Amino acid sequence: MVDVTEKQSTHRVATASARVRMNSETLKLIAEGGHKKGDVIAIARIAGIQAAKSCSQLIPLCHPLMLTSVNMALDLDMQQNSVLINATCKVNGQTGVEMEALTAVSVAALTIYDMCKAVDKNMVIEGICLDEKLGGKSGHYQRSESA
């Protein structure tokens, strides 16, 4: 692991996003709460939170962090037949929370895929990216529209 002993402890925030595209019938099933495995959105939200908290166990050399907040937003985009996933992670620490936010959206997307794969094998997980990062020595980063 990178030695962060001498780094200053600061408030750090990272936001990441992803999208799961699917058939319109699958999205309608999720929206109506009719999936036989349960509430897809609620379960994916919890999976994302758990993933952020477990990031250092999943990604080699990733520092274990004492997260102060994990906020998951999962929104249905009926026009694009997609579920949009956003995660914002916060910490007061010596290293950033980008990996926790990226892991949260990735696992939430995989959870949606797992829950719905029996009814839609054509789902696509796409666009996993860091949208914004605040805090630390490198300061503020925000993804540009052209990226």
C-alpha positions as CSV (number, residue, x, y, z in Angstrom):
1,M,0.0,0.0,0.0
2,V,1.0,3.6,-0.5
3,D,2.3,5.1,2.8
4,V,-0.1,7.9,3.8
5,T,1.3,8.4,7.3
6,E,2.5,11.9,6.6
7,K,-0.6,13.0,4.6
8,Q,-2.9,15.5,6.3
9,S,-6.3,14.2,7.3
10,T,-9.0,16.2,5.5
11,H,-12.6,16.0,4.5
12,R,-12.9,14.0,1.3
13,V,-15.9,13.4,-1.0
14,A,-16.2,11.3,-4.2
15,T,-19.1,10.8,-6.5
16,A,-19.3,8.1,-9.1
17,S,-22.0,6.9,-11.5
18,A,-23.1,4.0,-13.7
19,R,-26.0,2.9,-15.9
20,V,-27.7,-0.4,-16.5
21,R,-29.6,-0.5,-19.8
22,M,-32.3,-3.1,-20.2
23,N,-35.5,-4.1,-22.1
24,S,-38.4,-1.8,-21.4
25,E,-40.4,-4.7,-20.0
26,T,-37.6,-5.4,-17.4
27,L,-37.6,-1.7,-16.4
28,K,-41.4,-1.7,-16.1
29,L,-41.2,-4.8,-13.8
30,I,-38.7,-3.0,-11.6
31,A,-40.7,0.2,-11.5
32,E,-43.9,-1.7,-10.6
33,G,-42.2,-3.7,-7.9
34,G,-43.3,-6.9,-9.5
35,H,-40.0,-8.8,-9.5
36,K,-40.3,-12.1,-7.8
37,K,-36.9,-11.7,-6.0
38,G,-38.1,-8.5,-4.3
39,D,-37.5,-4.7,-4.5
40,V,-34.6,-4.5,-7.0
41,I,-33.8,-0.9,-6.3
42,A,-33.8,-1.2,-2.5
43,I,-31.6,-4.3,-2.7
44,A,-29.2,-2.7,-5.1
45,R,-28.9,0.4,-2.9
46,I,-28.0,-1.8,0.1
47,A,-25.5,-3.8,-2.0
48,G,-23.8,-0.5,-3.1
49,I,-23.5,0.7,0.5
50,Q,-22.0,-2.7,1.6
51,A,-19.6,-2.6,-1.3
52,A,-18.3,0.8,-0.4
53,K,-17.7,-0.3,3.2
54,S,-15.9,-3.5,1.9
55,C,-13.8,-1.9,-0.8
56,S,-10.4,-2.6,0.9
57,Q,-11.3,-6.3,1.1
58,L,-12.2,-6.4,-2.6
59,I,-9.4,-4.3,-4.2
60,P,-5.8,-5.2,-3.4
61,L,-3.7,-2.4,-1.8
62,C,-6.8,-0.2,-1.2
63,H,-6.7,1.4,2.2
64,P,-9.4,0.5,4.7
65,L,-11.4,3.7,5.4
66,M,-13.8,4.7,8.1
67,L,-16.5,6.1,5.9
68,T,-18.7,8.8,7.4
69,S,-21.4,8.6,4.7
70,V,-22.4,6.6,1.7
71,N,-25.4,7.9,-0.3
72,M,-26.8,5.8,-3.1
73,A,-29.3,7.2,-5.6
74,L,-30.9,4.8,-8.1
75,D,-33.2,6.5,-10.7
76,L,-35.3,4.9,-13.4
77,D,-34.9,6.5,-16.8
78,M,-38.0,5.2,-18.6
79,Q,-37.0,7.0,-21.9
80,Q,-33.6,5.3,-22.0
81,N,-34.7,2.0,-20.5
82,S,-32.1,2.4,-17.9
83,V,-31.4,2.5,-14.2
84,L,-29.0,5.4,-13.4
85,I,-26.8,4.8,-10.3
86,N,-25.0,7.4,-8.3
87,A,-22.9,7.0,-5.2
88,T,-21.4,9.7,-3.0
89,C,-18.9,8.6,-0.3
90,K,-17.4,10.8,2.4
91,V,-14.5,10.4,4.8
92,N,-12.3,12.4,7.1
93,G,-9.0,10.8,6.3
94,Q,-5.6,10.7,4.7
95,T,-6.6,9.2,1.4
96,G,-9.5,9.6,-1.0
97,V,-12.8,7.7,-1.4
98,E,-12.9,7.4,-5.2
99,M,-12.5,3.6,-5.1
100,E,-15.3,3.3,-2.6
101,A,-17.7,5.3,-4.8
102,L,-16.7,3.4,-7.9
103,T,-17.1,0.1,-6.1
104,A,-20.5,1.1,-4.8
105,V,-21.9,1.9,-8.3
106,S,-20.3,-1.2,-9.8
107,V,-21.8,-3.6,-7.2
108,A,-25.2,-1.9,-7.3
109,A,-25.2,-2.4,-11.1
110,L,-24.1,-6.0,-10.8
111,T,-26.9,-6.6,-8.2
112,I,-29.5,-5.3,-10.7
113,Y,-28.0,-7.5,-13.3
114,D,-28.1,-10.6,-11.0
115,M,-31.6,-10.0,-9.9
116,C,-33.0,-9.4,-13.4
117,K,-30.9,-11.8,-15.5
118,A,-33.6,-14.5,-15.6
119,V,-35.9,-12.1,-17.4
120,D,-33.4,-10.1,-19.5
121,K,-30.1,-11.4,-20.6
122,N,-29.5,-8.4,-22.9
123,M,-28.8,-5.9,-20.0
124,V,-25.7,-3.8,-20.3
125,I,-23.7,-2.2,-17.5
126,E,-22.0,0.9,-18.8
127,G,-20.5,4.3,-18.1
128,I,-18.9,3.5,-14.7
129,C,-16.9,6.6,-13.9
130,L,-15.8,9.1,-11.3
131,D,-17.9,12.2,-11.6
132,E,-16.4,14.4,-8.9
133,K,-13.8,14.4,-6.1
134,L,-13.2,16.9,-3.4
135,G,-10.5,17.2,-0.8
136,G,-6.9,16.1,-0.4
137,K,-3.7,17.5,-1.9
138,S,-4.9,17.2,-5.5
139,G,-8.0,19.3,-4.7
140,H,-11.2,19.4,-6.7
141,Y,-11.8,17.2,-9.8
142,Q,-15.0,17.3,-11.9
143,R,-15.5,15.2,-15.0
144,S,-15.8,17.3,-18.1
145,E,-18.8,16.9,-20.4
146,S,-16.5,15.9,-23.2
147,A,-15.0,13.0,-21.2
